[in-house]
């Protein structure tokens, strides 16, 4: 039996990116959802090597009015899992200067009080989520 070279079993960055995009197809089929971030130059330039540190995630841009539809389709994703290597919102928040953390908390407070407006997503549907995020961030302030 002939040994298989290790390199033959390793996917290239571009192959891995294409496989990830195929796995994310249910999300990307939603109108307005786009691939964003450092993946874009690697998709647009055939044969281009990744110029940045390559993560194993896929950044997608979701229009606010498509959020609920995208969230409903998350169960359709197969072969993907939450990234252990990407920092969470909490970690990113704690890295900010105190004045910026205060501005985020202030804006979340305003968001939690907004009334529905024509042409905008209804904020009352997400009020409990905003309040939970605000509580989580405020709890982190004690530790920071």
N, C-alpha and C positions, 0 to 999 in steps of 0.2 A: 504494500500500500504506500502510495506516494504522499508525503506530508503536504498539507495545504499551507502556502505562505500566509503568515499572519496578516500582511497588508491586503491580501485578497478578501479577508473577512471584514475589514474596516470600511465603513461607509465614508465617502468624502463629505465635506461640509454641505456641498450643493445637493448631493443625494439625500442626506439627512433632512435638509430643509424642505426638499420636494416631498419627502415622505411625511413630514410633519404637516405640511400644507394639505396633502391628501387626507390625513387623519382629521384635520380641522374643517374639512369640506362642509359639514352641516352648518357650521357657524358662518363660514365665508359665503355660503349661498344666500344668506340674508341680505336684502337690498341695503346698500350703503356701507356694509362692513368691508374694511380694507386691511391688507397686510401693511403694517407700518414699522418704523424702526430700522435697525441696521440690516435687516434682511433684504430690504428693497434694493440697494445697490448690487447685492449678490444675485438677485433675480434678474436685474436688468442687463448685466454685463456677462455674456457667455464666457466661461472659462476664467472669470475673475476669482481671485482668492479672497478670502475674508480679510478685510483690512483691520478689523477690530478683534478684540477678544471674543471668541465665539461662544455664545451661550446656547443652551439646548432648548430654548423656548421660542415661541412665536408671538410677536407683538401684533395685536389687532386693534384697529380703531373701530369703535362702535358708536354710531350716531345715537344721541340721547333717546330719540323717539323709537329706536329699534332695540333698546336695552332689554325690555321684557321678552321680546321674541327671541333674542339671542339666549337669554337666561333659560328659557323653556327648552332650548335645543341642546343645552350642555350635556344632558344624559345621552345624546346621540354620539358623543365623542368616544372613540375606541382607541385604546393604546396610548392615551395621554394621561398625565398625572400632574398635580400641582408641583411647581418647581421648588426644590429644597435649596437651590443655590441663589435664587433671586431674593432680594430683601423684601420683607413684608412692608405694608403701609406703616405699621408701628415703628419699625426700625428706621425707615426713611424719615418719619416725623420726628423722632428723637434726635436725629442728626441736624435738624434745623436750628437756627438761632432762636432764642426765646421769643423775640418779637414776631417772627414768622409763625411760630407755633401758636401764639396768641391770635394772630390774624386768621389762621385756619379755624381755630375754635370759634372765633367771632363770626366768621362766614357760615360755619355749620349751624350756629345758633340762629342766624338770620334765615337760613334755608329751612330750619325746623319750624319757623313761624310764618313763612310765606303762604299766602292764599293762592288758589289756582288762578292762572292767567290764560287768556285765549292764545292759542298757538304754541303754548309751552307744555311740557309734561306736567302732569298733576303732582305737585310735591306732597300732597296729603297721603298718597299711596306708599311713599317711602319714609314717612315721618318716623316710624319706629326704628328703621335701620339707621337713619341719621342720628337719632337720639342715642342708639346703642354705640355707634362709632364715637360720638362726642364723649360719652361716659368712658369708653375705653381709652381715648386719648387723654382725658382729664385724669384718669387713674394713673396713667403713665407719668404725668407731671409730678406726682408725689415721689416717684422713683428717680426722676431725671435730675 
